[in-house]
Amino acid sequence: MGNKIAFKDSGERCFSVDDFITVTVPKMEGGKITGKKNLNLIVSAILKEYGGALVVNPDTTIFVSLEAGERLFDMQDWSGMLVLAYSPADVKPISNSIRNYFEDKAEIIAMSAIAEAVSSITGAINFINFTTSLSAFAVAIAGVASTMITSVIERIREIGVMKAIGYTNTQILLLILLESILMSLIGATIGISLGSLGAYLLASRGLRIGGVGETGIVITLPPQITPQLIGETLALTSVIGLIGGLLPAYRASKIPPVAALRYE
């Protein structure tokens, strides 16, 4: 029995060795699925957690012996086989040989073809991420600028008082810029926290491609959230805050003290 069947995500045990379990499986007649049936099985062992795997995920699969499988499913023939090539260069010739032998009676899935498909999808995703990042960058700058402009307008009298007591234009400019950067960093901290939580939740479920039931390709990739990545994100956020706050800070530094004190 797979580890994730025997244990919940919280670690609570659901099944133990020698427990009786009832599972619903396809009913086979003449090599074809004609319905469903229930089987009573005894748990003989519980596997350690394996992680993501191709074709079959051991963590969410119940394994039976070959003899028991033939008897329970009424199948005397192979339903599938895994061929391991000595070299990546042998994959295509072997696939062609198997395809020529079985013709349309077998479906052949080569890991190299899956790798090519994944590479193609990754390239498309990277392009989408790039364009999305540019759009997000522009929207973030516009959002910071809009917020800081509103803040400056609401604090015109306060800025006038600060200038009246001796604050210089440079000090006002730096003050607004620091507020803009600080606001951006607070937003980035919240975003990193929520994003990391979401990434780990999605990674814990894995990505299933194709297959029926517990078959198919299951990909489990742990998030790569490193201190360097977090540092780069915070640095980029600071740049966004700096750029977004330039115009509001410049306008605030140029407000005449007399006009600011008269502002209603």
TIVEX-991172 format. One line per field, with one value per residue: x, z negated, y negated of N, C-alpha, C in turn; residue number from 1. Coordinates in steps of 0.001 Angstrom, whole numbers, plus 500000, padded with zeros to 6 digits. Layout:
BEGIN
nu: c(X_...) .
nw: c(Z_...) .
nv: c(Y_...) .
cau: c(X_...) .
caw: c(Z_...) .
cav: c(Y_...) .
cu: c(X_...) .
cw: c(Z_...) .
cv: c(Y_...) .
num: c(NUM_...) .
***
This chain:
BEGIN
nu: c(500844_500509_502179_500729_498160_497938_498460_497239_497598_498154_499569_498231_497419_495751_495460_496737_499254_498006_495386_492005_490845_488605_488418_487492_487477_488052_485891_486784_486201_486938_489174_488220_486796_483944_482469_482301_483772_483947_486734_488116_490891_494003_496207_499545_501938_503327_504441_507369_507427_507644_507644_507362_506732_507112_504534_503390_502394_503892_503143_500407_499241_498000_499589_499617_500425_501660_500299_497971_496914_496342_494342_492368_491684_491052_492842_495118_497056_499678_499209_500749_504151_507457_510203_513650_516182_519641_521015_520306_520297_519309_516615_514730_515091_514307_511672_510539_510847_509205_506767_506460_506201_503910_502090_499017_498098_499194_500029_502627_504769_507332_509895_511653_510183_508284_509947_510749_508285_507725_509857_509191_506775_507725_509320_507330_505914_507871_508130_505579_505653_507646_506489_504270_505516_506693_504379_503282_505295_505066_502443_502762_504539_502923_500857_502160_503008_500530_499397_501242_501074_498461_498828_500630_499057_497113_498649_499623_499498_500882_503409_503985_504231_506481_508425_508354_509509_512085_512830_514468_514163_515404_515384_512642_512073_513598_512309_509712_510412_511553_509299_507777_509380_509397_506672_506404_508111_506788_504474_505713_506741_504407_503363_505379_505189_502524_502685_504690_503454_501258_502671_503908_501648_500468_502553_502563_500447_501112_501528_499449_499567_497649_496494_494505_492599_494882_496979_499224_501258_502899_504054_506109_507337_509390_509073_511458_512460_514644_516983_518458_516749_514603_515914_516586_514034_513088_514920_514255_511689_512222_513384_511163_509529_511147_511234_508486_507943_509327_508225_505978_507511_509222_507375_506309_508526_508780_506705_505578_506123_504343_502049_501400_500704_498387_496706_493627) .
nw: c(500000_500836_499365_499018_499037_496784_494811_493706_494856_492591_491105_489668_489126_491362_492216_491232_491155_491908_491834_493095_496218_498521_501922_504932_508197_511797_513627_515471_518529_520930_521581_521653_520136_518266_516217_512675_509661_506255_504176_501574_499635_497947_496045_496517_496383_495940_497912_497823_498086_501402_503358_506351_509484_512690_514850_512838_509606_506731_504134_504063_504795_504829_504555_505859_505927_508907_509477_507917_509107_511730_511131_509754_511564_513756_515914_518180_519820_520611_519691_520054_520408_519306_520897_520729_522048_522978_523764_524450_527189_528185_527814_529762_532019_530702_529978_532533_533455_531692_532288_534976_534665_533012_534261_534519_532134_529742_527495_527507_525373_525194_523067_523928_525803_524149_522657_524633_525186_522698_522582_524697_523756_521469_522583_523788_521510_520167_521899_521675_518963_519020_520540_518949_516603_517392_517854_515284_513947_515049_514247_511481_511011_511903_510044_507595_508100_508435_505878_504268_505334_504614_501846_501509_502344_500337_498236_498562_497029_494759_495861_496525_493959_493054_494794_493994_491490_492028_493617_496524_500178_501150_498908_498559_500957_500639_498412_499354_501305_499723_498268_500359_501215_498848_498609_500876_500202_498004_499260_500942_499089_497994_500347_501043_498884_499097_501696_501430_499651_501227_503320_502066_501238_503698_504759_503054_503911_506446_510047_512364_515390_517879_518043_516187_513255_510840_512540_515102_515635_512966_511646_509294_508027_505906_504597_505489_503533_502576_500350_501918_504100_502788_501847_504307_505241_503338_503824_506464_505982_504447_506389_508035_506258_505999_508643_509103_507168_507879_509503_507868_505588_506612_507405_504913_503656_504976_504269_503386_500207_499168_500814_500184_497477_497665_498855_499144) .
nv: c(501184_497783_494929_492533_493399_494925_493068_489891_486445_485010_486775_488647_492043_494187_496825_500033_502657_505895_505106_505270_504231_502634_502280_500598_501699_501851_504019_506746_508365_510603_509096_506519_503605_503885_502913_502285_503623_504787_505472_507408_506960_507722_505812_506099_504779_501493_498929_496823_493217_492154_490112_487993_489661_491274_492516_494418_493552_494417_493676_493346_495708_499073_502089_505406_508917_510604_513000_512697_510410_511329_513173_511657_509644_511072_511385_512596_511748_509378_506003_503864_502700_501841_500559_500373_498486_498785_496556_493087_492687_495018_495013_494050_495910_498307_497690_497437_500071_501519_500310_501049_503778_504226_502618_501017_501960_501337_498704_496441_494783_492653_491575_489643_488246_487150_485515_483694_482523_481379_479577_477874_476847_475600_473579_471994_471251_469780_467593_466485_465875_463915_461803_461347_460547_458126_456623_456683_455317_452734_452099_452193_450048_447936_448178_447633_445001_443704_444052_442663_440085_439416_439484_437354_435183_435185_434383_431836_429441_430320_430750_428132_426998_428389_427391_424774_424868_425427_427635_428841_428863_431175_432840_433230_434549_436920_437982_438603_440474_442504_443298_444327_446500_448024_448666_450293_452419_453514_454464_456339_458172_459266_460384_462270_464030_465056_466091_468061_469817_470649_471895_474114_475503_476213_477751_479924_481432_482266_482669_484054_485779_486969_490436_492871_492996_493833_493940_492729_489793_488422_485534_484146_481305_479620_476303_473808_471743_469602_467892_466094_465645_464426_462142_460910_460391_458544_456502_455793_454920_452667_451051_450676_449234_446974_445915_445541_443640_441351_439188_438226_437491_435549_433583_432961_431847_429461_427856_424671_423167_421180_421412_424024_423859_422374_424110_425805) .
cau: c(500000_501255_502263_499688_496891_497978_498547_496722_498624_498475_500363_497355_497403_494432_495496_497918_499508_497019_494027_491208_490376_487764_488738_486673_488346_487307_485545_487301_485660_487488_490145_487548_486159_482486_481830_483144_483536_484658_487672_488571_492322_494697_497419_500719_503070_503113_505669_507851_507077_508538_507716_506850_507245_506488_503612_502646_502853_503855_502548_498942_498924_497968_500257_499319_501325_501252_499294_496720_496389_495742_493114_491370_491258_490764_493711_496246_498007_500273_498505_501750_505507_508416_511444_514754_517239_520983_521488_519245_520296_518592_515185_513935_515058_513512_510266_510115_510752_507994_505625_506324_505791_502542_501278_498053_497596_499851_500360_504018_505097_508778_510225_512313_509119_507707_510924_510658_507028_507892_510760_508429_505826_508510_509684_506139_505611_508875_507782_504400_506112_508397_505550_503448_506363_506796_503094_503168_506257_504476_501279_503255_505059_501775_500134_502936_502959_499182_499229_502071_500512_497321_499375_501205_497952_496463_499586_500239_499686_501948_504671_504225_504717_507842_509310_508388_510384_513474_513115_514844_513518_516044_514904_511258_512136_514077_511286_508656_510981_511682_507951_507391_510135_508924_505360_506627_508712_505733_503674_506508_506819_503119_503266_506296_504644_501362_503138_505405_502451_500535_503570_504086_500378_500321_503584_502227_499457_501732_500896_499151_499402_497096_496274_493198_492753_496184_498016_499599_502520_502753_505269_506160_508509_509389_509378_512842_512406_515928_517261_518898_515560_513864_516686_516426_512661_513018_515691_513439_510577_512757_513531_509810_509123_511944_510774_507114_507865_510116_507380_505333_508511_509691_506303_506190_509669_508671_505538_505960_505620_503187_500900_501049_500032_497064_495923_492483) .
caw: c(500000_500905_498103_498912_498775_495394_493902_494160_494945_491226_490459_489001_489799_491787_492313_490681_491693_491555_491924_494269_496942_499689_503012_506137_509368_513019_513876_516785_519184_522276_521808_521743_518905_518391_515043_511489_508629_505001_503771_500183_499605_496664_496155_496116_496153_496263_498494_497411_499055_502558_504100_507714_510351_513994_515147_511643_508377_505672_502895_504137_505520_504104_505351_505551_506635_510277_509447_507403_510119_512816_510646_509383_512734_514838_517028_518338_520726_520132_520071_520329_520003_519269_521576_520356_523063_522441_524130_525035_528650_528546_527524_530988_532743_529955_530124_533897_533550_530975_533055_536174_534277_532496_535133_533799_530973_528521_527411_527076_524787_524976_522139_524667_526399_523055_522325_525670_524982_521498_522944_525515_522871_520594_523359_523924_520190_519884_522682_521040_517703_519323_520917_517775_515663_517880_517592_513834_513586_515413_513389_510130_510998_511994_508781_506587_508443_508141_504423_503698_505757_503725_500523_501542_502413_499028_497225_499045_495903_493922_496558_496372_492599_492984_495468_493216_490323_492444_494502_497890_501249_501220_497789_498874_502033_500071_497504_500155_501940_498701_498003_501520_501163_497689_498954_501832_499489_497202_500208_501407_497999_497956_501565_500950_497900_499673_502853_500956_499100_502354_504076_501334_501259_505027_504937_502268_504654_507654_511336_513057_516831_518511_517211_515611_511849_510279_513551_515767_515220_511809_511472_508040_508027_504749_504942_505269_502937_501891_499842_503024_504856_501972_501873_505624_505308_502528_504522_507594_505410_504064_507633_508433_505368_506314_509914_508936_506274_508361_509908_506696_504717_507269_507321_503520_503301_505669_503802_502630_498828_498967_501481_499459_496230_498012_499534_498382) .
cav: c(500000_496543_494200_491508_494072_495388_491924_488609_485405_484581_487816_489615_493345_494662_498283_500693_503992_506928_504573_505615_503053_502891_501357_500726_501815_502164_505415_507109_509552_510703_508033_505229_503139_503984_502342_502183_504619_504552_506517_507378_507241_507602_504998_506882_503870_500076_498402_495513_492179_492242_488853_488027_490714_491363_493612_494814_492907_495441_493173_493391_496940_500341_503116_506804_509829_510908_514063_512133_509504_512115_513799_510660_508878_512010_511009_513499_511101_508133_504769_502841_503058_500746_500936_499491_498474_498595_495224_492252_492824_496246_494880_493944_497194_499283_497291_497788_501532_501938_499818_501886_505135_504244_501762_500176_502687_500856_497277_496310_493478_492548_490503_488561_487438_486368_484471_482667_481799_480549_478486_476934_476170_474726_472396_471150_470695_468749_466400_465890_465282_462695_460742_461044_459805_456747_455967_456499_454278_451440_451867_451918_448676_447031_448236_446901_443577_443207_444001_441605_438792_439179_439186_436007_434216_435143_433865_430598_428515_430872_430470_426696_426761_428913_426438_423537_425018_425597_428777_428455_429635_432493_433647_433605_435545_438179_438486_439232_441665_443542_443798_445132_447763_448782_449207_451382_453551_454145_455243_457483_459151_459969_461184_463417_464977_465734_466862_469252_470733_471238_472781_475371_476229_476809_478778_481110_482214_482811_482391_485305_485642_488160_491607_493128_493353_493493_494095_491492_489190_487546_484749_483406_480438_478721_474906_473382_470408_469471_466543_465244_465262_463461_460899_460285_459879_457323_455469_455339_454163_451355_450278_450278_448151_445787_445345_445077_442484_440211_438056_437616_436874_434322_432587_432535_431000_428173_427104_423469_423231_420295_422026_425241_423491_421847_425159_426332) .
cu: c(500880_501156_501127_498295_496815_497966_497904_497867_499058_499358_499536_497286_495965_494360_496797_498086_498511_495595_493341_490723_489521_488062_487825_487575_487492_487046_485915_486636_486172_488463_489535_486898_484651_481747_482810_482807_484382_485528_488045_490026_492856_495978_498602_501931_502659_504442_506078_507485_508124_508721_507185_507498_506506_505612_502777_503248_502764_503139_501029_498460_498901_498553_499817_500295_500783_500145_497941_496089_495720_494406_492015_490821_490921_491552_494911_497334_498564_499424_499487_503119_506407_509731_512511_515862_518588_521482_520321_519163_519512_517082_514352_513927_514212_512025_509737_509944_509483_506749_505396_505807_504317_501569_500327_497525_498193_500114_501753_504255_506586_509065_510909_511284_508454_508638_510878_509392_507122_508785_510035_507453_506550_508920_508517_505789_506594_508576_506581_504788_506842_507454_504669_504236_506519_505515_502929_504098_505669_503295_501718_503773_503918_500998_500842_502854_501605_498962_500014_501588_499331_497797_499932_500106_497287_497352_500265_500491_500811_503315_505022_504773_506167_508831_509448_509325_511807_513804_513432_514092_514091_515550_513464_511238_512553_513038_510186_509170_511111_510323_507486_508087_509648_507568_505498_507189_507689_504846_504403_506587_505530_502981_504151_505742_503478_501762_503855_504433_501690_501388_503736_502794_500168_501325_503242_501222_500058_500934_500709_498896_498895_496841_494857_493398_494084_497321_498293_500917_502250_504079_505159_507455_508451_509724_510824_512839_513641_516090_517708_517704_514742_514577_516538_515027_512517_513785_514897_512263_511029_512925_512173_509317_509857_511445_509367_506997_508598_509252_506661_506330_509010_508634_506159_507318_509573_507456_506007_505363_504367_501935_500443_500292_498633_496135_494825_492168) .
cw: c(500000_499625_497934_498776_497309_494394_494539_494229_493567_490497_489746_489817_490127_491821_491713_491353_491089_491506_493176_494920_498121_500741_504194_507353_510598_513135_515310_517278_520610_522598_521912_520411_519106_517195_513899_510523_507407_504652_502307_500138_498188_496886_495640_495836_496541_496731_497831_498479_500163_503241_505509_508540_511673_514066_513929_510432_507232_504411_502890_504867_504564_505017_504885_506337_508031_510295_508970_508427_511262_512389_510386_510588_513934_516092_517051_519231_520079_520588_520372_519906_520110_519860_521231_521397_522396_522677_524680_526551_529099_528418_528800_531787_532039_530087_531496_534053_532878_531743_534302_535825_533862_533373_534284_532525_529660_528626_526805_526579_524483_524071_522844_525315_525345_522673_523351_525501_523780_521790_523758_524661_521955_521307_523508_522595_519833_520642_522064_519728_517938_519646_519734_516758_516084_517592_516102_513345_513856_514509_511968_510012_511027_510683_507676_506840_508096_506640_503807_504116_504868_502327_500455_501544_501050_497966_497670_497901_494988_494544_496440_495002_492466_493659_494661_492019_490716_493311_495911_498909_501336_500108_498018_499925_501485_499147_498271_500819_500940_498341_499130_501501_500011_497973_499908_501140_498611_498094_500692_500342_497892_499169_501534_499991_498481_500866_502456_500406_500223_503139_503376_501297_502599_505241_504182_502984_505895_508891_512077_514530_517381_517517_516689_514170_511317_511268_514201_515225_514077_511568_510170_507996_506816_505171_504607_504778_502057_501323_500944_503831_504093_501969_503196_505774_504529_503187_505693_507104_504989_505282_508115_507567_505664_507582_509773_508072_506760_508678_508718_505783_505310_507162_505893_503137_503919_505229_503005_501222_498609_499577_500734_498179_496480_498573_498605_498860) .
cv: c(498765_495736_493200_492105_494476_494241_490698_487599_484925_485591_488864_490911_493755_496188_498803_502048_504981_506389_505107_504320_503501_501838_501646_500684_502076_503669_505764_508388_509579_509595_506654_504889_503144_503386_502206_503310_504289_505753_506325_507828_507101_506811_505811_506007_502460_499500_497092_494485_492139_490893_489031_489118_490674_492607_493993_494119_493917_494979_493309_494646_498130_501414_504507_507678_510118_511958_513530_511199_510240_512712_512767_509916_509766_511645_511948_512896_509840_506954_503645_503326_501838_501234_499909_499603_498230_497174_494413_492378_494051_496108_494875_495241_498252_498974_497675_499294_502046_501518_500671_503281_505179_503463_500920_500834_502192_499360_497144_494890_493474_491362_489335_487653_486570_485224_483342_481836_480869_479352_477425_476136_475192_473449_471439_470482_469584_467462_465691_465219_463964_461543_460345_460224_458352_455977_455685_455397_452893_451103_451518_450489_447677_447003_447472_445404_442980_443060_442851_440220_438432_438798_437767_434955_434067_434503_432573_429618_428996_430601_428995_426356_427222_427963_425154_423646_425411_426788_428282_429317_431053_433405_434108_434711_436910_438810_439222_440508_442817_444142_444715_446496_448636_449421_450401_452619_454271_455009_456478_458571_459958_460887_462418_464471_465764_466600_468139_470286_471434_472217_474123_476187_476920_477936_480053_482009_482864_482444_483708_485023_486965_489267_491693_493554_492880_493720_492764_490978_488220_486840_483957_482614_479514_477299_474554_471932_470262_468061_465589_464748_464228_462118_460168_459688_458581_456184_454908_454508_452768_450459_449794_449126_446861_445109_444775_443838_441255_438998_437432_436903_435564_433224_432067_431588_429613_427357_425883_423508_422391_420904_423275_424925_422949_422921_425673_427754) .
num: c(1_2_3_4_5_6_7_8_9_10_11_12_13_14_15_16_17_18_19_20_21_22_23_24_25_26_27_28_29_30_31_32_33_34_35_36_37_38_39_40_41_42_43_44_45_46_47_48_49_50_51_52_53_54_55_56_57_58_59_60_61_62_63_64_65_66_67_68_69_70_71_72_73_74_75_76_77_78_79_80_81_82_83_84_85_86_87_88_89_90_91_92_93_94_95_96_97_98_99_100_101_102_103_104_105_106_107_108_109_110_111_112_113_114_115_116_117_118_119_120_121_122_123_124_125_126_127_128_129_130_131_132_133_134_135_136_137_138_139_140_141_142_143_144_145_146_147_148_149_150_151_152_153_154_155_156_157_158_159_160_161_162_163_164_165_166_167_168_169_170_171_172_173_174_175_176_177_178_179_180_181_182_183_184_185_186_187_188_189_190_191_192_193_194_195_196_197_198_199_200_201_202_203_204_205_206_207_208_209_210_211_212_213_214_215_216_217_218_219_220_221_222_223_224_225_226_227_228_229_230_231_232_233_234_235_236_237_238_239_240_241_242_243_244_245_246_247_248_249_250_251_252_253_254_255_256_257_258_259_260_261_262_263_264) .
***
